[in-house]
Amino acid sequence: MIKDTANNYCNAHGCRVDVEIVSREDPVQPTSADSEIVRRLAKAIRIVKGLEPKLLGIGGGTYARYLRARGIPVAVWMTSKETAHAPDEHVFLSDIVSDIKTVVASLLT
């Protein structure tokens, strides 16, 4: 698709472009919302954090993709102040402690 787009652009504008794929990671099947790990984590978030979790996928790469590629159901979650990859990227120790409590609760519920 990228090569087609580049070629179409160059055909229309009289230029030449070479496209070379140097790295590629194909998407893997997402973990089912009905999987045990997702249900347990969602329940623990409700109990510990008092929040209703939102189930969604992320575009960024995490370690979870490698586990999912091997057929292992995985849920990724953390408390964040939306500063990821920003100049002031940070987390609060209190959020980390709360997240640990949530993970423990997911194992016990």
Secondary structure in CASP SS format (residue, H / E / C, confidence):
PFRMAT SS
TARGET T0000
AUTHOR 0000-0000-0000
METHOD secondary structure of the structure
MODEL  1
M C 1.00
I H 1.00
K H 1.00
D H 1.00
T H 1.00
A H 1.00
N H 1.00
N H 1.00
Y H 1.00
C H 1.00
N H 1.00
A H 1.00
H H 1.00
G C 1.00
C C 1.00
R C 1.00
V C 1.00
D C 1.00
V C 1.00
E C 1.00
I C 1.00
V C 1.00
S C 1.00
R C 1.00
E C 1.00
D C 1.00
P C 1.00
V C 1.00
Q C 1.00
P C 1.00
T C 1.00
S C 1.00
A C 1.00
D C 1.00
S C 1.00
E H 1.00
I H 1.00
V H 1.00
R H 1.00
R H 1.00
L H 1.00
A H 1.00
K H 1.00
A H 1.00
I H 1.00
R H 1.00
I H 1.00
V H 1.00
K H 1.00
G C 1.00
L C 1.00
E C 1.00
P C 1.00
K C 1.00
L C 1.00
L C 1.00
G C 1.00
I C 1.00
G C 1.00
G C 1.00
G C 1.00
T C 1.00
Y C 1.00
A H 1.00
R H 1.00
Y H 1.00
L H 1.00
R H 1.00
A H 1.00
R C 1.00
G C 1.00
I C 1.00
P C 1.00
V C 1.00
A C 1.00
V C 1.00
W C 1.00
M C 1.00
T C 1.00
S C 1.00
K C 1.00
E C 1.00
T C 1.00
A C 1.00
H C 1.00
A C 1.00
P C 1.00
D C 1.00
E C 1.00
H C 1.00
V C 1.00
F C 1.00
L H 1.00
S H 1.00
D H 1.00
I H 1.00
V H 1.00
S H 1.00
D H 1.00
I H 1.00
K H 1.00
T H 1.00
V H 1.00
V H 1.00
A H 1.00
S H 1.00
L H 1.00
L H 1.00
T C 1.00
END
